[in-house]
Amino acid sequence: MLRLIKYPDNTLFIRRKSNPILNLRSFWWFEDSRSQNNVETGNHNSSKVLPSSLYLDMCSKGLVTKDEVQLLALRELDSLQESLSGGRESVTKPSKGIYFYGGVGRGKTMMMDLFYNNLHYPHKARYHFHSWMLDVHKMLHNSRGQKDPLENVAIAIAQKSKVLCMDEFEITDVADAFVIRWLFERLWKDFNVVTVFTSNTSPDRLYFGGINRSSFLPFVSLLKERCKSVSLDVLAVQEANDRVKSKAEDSLMERTVTVSAGRDYRSLSTPLEGKLYW
């Protein structure tokens, strides 16, 4: 039995009364545009408009400034969209997902949304990671006493999310690290769920320094196998380097640069003596 419920914030979700494990908003609802999470089912047909085309249209209208690294990243989403909507994915060789990472303000969420909103695919879902983890823990709580709660949760997610988009992915908690490793092993190996992540952290730095991190590393290896890692920091770093070199040549001043962050953090008054320190 299904029950449609409308909340005061105009959120709609469907409750399946016969299965208490799934009585969680984020796995059953389609929210308005203010929401961070979506679940949608539909036909296996996609718009012919690709994310990169939508992005270039936004650039032409002055809504965003064209960024070559963003455009290259969007080409990866183009390929994924074509693979999914063309029906070329298979059980033996599923489409490879994408893991975007980079600093704040690099457009990761914008690109994910261009992909997600333009993809017409049955059982796609988009979540903010921390909200999703709260729902996962609720599902585990609701399935207490069952033989394998994690297996039940994996099945529930896979049934509703054949394409799973996860915004602001970050692991800081040892319990989350365990759950994530186990869930995604099942989602990828048993159900061939296609995933798109955004994160401020590169795959190799996930849960870095965390308790018992060695047990989490199999997830990192599998992540790199099932998703293509795409950094959005390259252009920012190059632009920062070019600006620093230009200022050094003009002022003949020594400067120290934090390259990984793409910004100057200190200026020194020592005259430059034919050498630039990085």
GINOR-V703608 format. One record per residue. RES is the residue in three letters. PSI is psi as a letter, one per 30 degrees, with the letter a starting at -180 (NA if undefined). BURIAL is I if it has 16 or more other C-alpha atoms within 10 Angstrom, else O. Layout:
# GINOR-V703608
res & psi & burial
RES & PSI & BURIAL
RES & PSI & BURIAL
This chain:
# GINOR-V703608
res & psi & burial
MET & k & O
LEU & k & O
ARG & k & O
LEU & k & O
ILE & k & O
LYS & k & O
TYR & l & O
PRO & f & O
ASP & g & O
ASN & g & O
THR & k & I
LEU & k & I
PHE & l & I
ILE & k & I
ARG & k & I
ARG & j & I
LYS & f & O
SER & f & O
ASN & j & O
PRO & f & O
ILE & f & I
LEU & g & I
ASN & h & I
LEU & k & I
ARG & e & I
SER & f & I
PHE & f & I
TRP & g & I
TRP & l & I
PHE & j & I
GLU & l & I
ASP & a & O
SER & f & O
ARG & f & O
SER & l & O
GLN & f & O
ASN & k & I
ASN & k & I
VAL & k & I
GLU & k & I
THR & l & O
GLY & a & O
ASN & l & O
HIS & h & O
ASN & k & O
SER & l & I
SER & k & O
LYS & f & O
VAL & k & O
LEU & l & I
PRO & e & I
SER & e & I
SER & e & I
LEU & e & I
TYR & e & I
LEU & e & I
ASP & e & O
MET & e & O
CYS & e & O
SER & f & O
LYS & g & O
GLY & g & O
LEU & e & O
VAL & l & O
THR & k & O
LYS & k & O
ASP & j & I
GLU & e & O
VAL & e & I
GLN & e & I
LEU & e & I
LEU & e & O
ALA & e & I
LEU & f & I
ARG & e & I
GLU & e & I
LEU & e & I
ASP & e & I
SER & e & O
LEU & e & I
GLN & e & I
GLU & e & I
SER & e & O
LEU & e & I
SER & f & I
GLY & f & O
GLY & g & O
ARG & f & O
GLU & l & I
SER & l & O
VAL & e & O
THR & f & O
LYS & i & O
PRO & l & I
SER & k & I
LYS & k & I
GLY & a & I
ILE & k & I
TYR & j & I
PHE & k & I
TYR & l & I
GLY & l & I
GLY & l & I
VAL & k & O
GLY & g & O
ARG & g & I
GLY & g & I
LYS & e & I
THR & e & I
MET & e & O
MET & e & I
MET & e & I
ASP & e & O
LEU & e & I
PHE & e & I
TYR & e & I
ASN & f & O
ASN & f & I
LEU & j & I
HIS & j & I
TYR & k & I
PRO & k & I
HIS & h & I
LYS & l & I
ALA & k & I
ARG & k & I
TYR & l & I
HIS & k & I
PHE & e & I
HIS & e & O
SER & e & O
TRP & e & I
MET & e & O
LEU & e & O
ASP & e & I
VAL & e & I
HIS & e & I
LYS & e & I
MET & e & I
LEU & e & I
HIS & e & O
ASN & f & I
SER & g & I
ARG & k & O
GLY & f & O
GLN & l & O
LYS & e & O
ASP & i & O
PRO & e & I
LEU & e & I
GLU & e & I
ASN & e & I
VAL & e & I
ALA & e & I
ILE & e & I
ALA & e & O
ILE & e & I
ALA & e & I
GLN & f & O
LYS & f & I
SER & i & I
LYS & f & I
VAL & j & I
LEU & j & I
CYS & k & I
MET & j & I
ASP & k & I
GLU & h & I
PHE & k & I
GLU & k & I
ILE & j & I
THR & f & O
ASP & k & O
VAL & e & O
ALA & e & O
ASP & e & I
ALA & e & I
PHE & e & I
VAL & e & I
ILE & e & I
ARG & e & I
TRP & e & I
LEU & e & I
PHE & f & I
GLU & e & I
ARG & e & I
LEU & e & I
TRP & e & I
LYS & e & O
ASP & e & O
PHE & f & I
ASN & h & I
VAL & k & I
VAL & k & I
THR & k & I
VAL & k & I
PHE & l & I
THR & k & I
SER & l & I
ASN & f & I
THR & k & I
SER & l & I
PRO & e & I
ASP & f & O
ARG & g & O
LEU & k & I
TYR & h & I
PHE & k & O
GLY & g & O
GLY & l & O
ILE & k & O
ASN & h & O
ARG & f & O
SER & e & O
SER & f & O
PHE & f & I
LEU & e & I
PRO & e & O
PHE & e & I
VAL & e & I
SER & e & O
LEU & e & O
LEU & e & I
LYS & f & I
GLU & e & O
ARG & f & I
CYS & k & I
LYS & k & O
SER & k & I
VAL & j & I
SER & k & I
LEU & g & I
ASP & f & I
VAL & e & O
LEU & e & I
ALA & e & I
VAL & e & I
GLN & e & O
GLU & e & O
ALA & e & I
ASN & e & I
ASP & e & O
ARG & e & O
VAL & e & I
LYS & e & O
SER & e & O
LYS & e & O
ALA & e & I
GLU & e & O
ASP & e & O
SER & f & O
LEU & h & I
MET & k & I
GLU & k & I
ARG & k & I
THR & k & O
VAL & k & I
THR & j & O
VAL & e & I
SER & f & O
ALA & f & O
GLY & h & I
ARG & l & I
ASP & k & O
TYR & f & O
ARG & k & O
SER & k & O
LEU & l & O
SER & g & O
THR & k & O
PRO & k & O
LEU & k & I
GLU & h & O
GLY & g & O
LYS & k & O
LEU & k & I
TYR & k & O
TRP & NA & O
